[in-house]
């Protein structure tokens, strides 16, 4: 299920606060249905995602967005060079 927000920019603006508040080394990405619109690497995990980078349609994140579901899944090294556990939540602007 999509979570409704005013805009993706409203989410992006609070990510530094979220990262500072959670006692874990997180890498956080924000994307629309086609591309990454923001990326905040962690100290230990840098997926080298660039703003504007197209989502790989086979990547678990893209699948979760298309299927409108939350995700917690191991991501193959085929996508970013090393394996990691990814989580995702679908959000949608209210407009």
C-alpha positions in Angstrom: 0.0 0.0 0.0 1.2 3.5 -0.8 1.8 5.9 2.0 0.6 9.4 1.1 2.9 12.5 1.5 2.8 16.0 0.3 5.8 15.5 -2.0 9.0 13.4 -2.5 10.8 16.7 -1.6 9.2 16.6 1.8 10.6 13.2 2.4 14.0 14.1 1.1 14.2 17.1 3.5 13.8 15.0 6.6 16.2 12.2 5.7 19.2 13.8 7.4 17.1 14.0 10.6 16.1 10.3 10.2 19.7 9.2 9.7 20.9 11.2 12.7 18.1 9.7 14.9 18.5 6.0 14.1 21.5 4.3 15.7 22.3 2.3 12.6 24.5 2.9 9.6 21.8 3.4 6.9 22.0 4.1 3.2 18.7 5.8 2.1 17.5 6.3 -1.4 14.4 8.1 -2.7 13.1 7.3 -6.2 10.1 7.8 -8.3 8.8 5.0 -10.5 11.6 5.3 -13.0 14.7 6.8 -11.4 16.5 7.8 -8.2 15.8 11.4 -7.1 18.0 11.4 -4.0 20.6 9.2 -2.3 22.2 9.4 1.1 25.0 6.9 1.5 26.0 5.5 4.9 29.6 5.5 6.3 30.0 1.8 5.4 27.6 1.3 2.6 27.8 3.4 -0.6 25.9 2.0 -3.5 27.2 4.8 -5.7 23.7 5.7 -6.8 23.5 8.9 -8.8 20.6 11.3 -8.8 18.7 10.7 -12.1 20.0 7.1 -12.3 17.4 4.8 -13.9 16.0 2.0 -11.8 16.9 -1.5 -13.0 13.4 -3.0 -13.7 14.7 -6.4 -12.3 15.9 -4.9 -9.0 13.8 -5.8 -6.0 13.1 -2.1 -5.3 11.6 -1.6 -8.8 9.5 -4.8 -8.4 8.2 -3.6 -5.0 7.2 -0.2 -6.5 5.4 -1.8 -9.5 3.6 -4.2 -7.2 2.8 -1.5 -4.6 4.2 -3.4 -1.7 6.8 -3.1 1.1 10.0 -4.9 0.8 12.7 -6.5 2.9 14.9 -8.7 0.7 18.4 -9.7 0.0 19.7 -7.7 -3.0 22.1 -9.6 -5.3 25.6 -8.3 -5.9 24.6 -8.1 -9.6 23.0 -4.8 -9.0 25.5 -2.8 -6.8 28.6 -4.9 -6.6 27.9 -6.5 -3.2 25.0 -8.2 -1.5 23.0 -6.5 1.1 19.5 -6.6 2.7 17.3 -3.9 1.2 14.1 -2.5 2.6 11.6 -0.3 0.7 8.2 1.3 1.3 6.1 2.8 -1.4 5.0 6.4 -1.0 2.9 8.6 -3.2 2.2 12.3 -3.3 -1.3 13.4 -2.4 -1.8 15.3 -5.7 
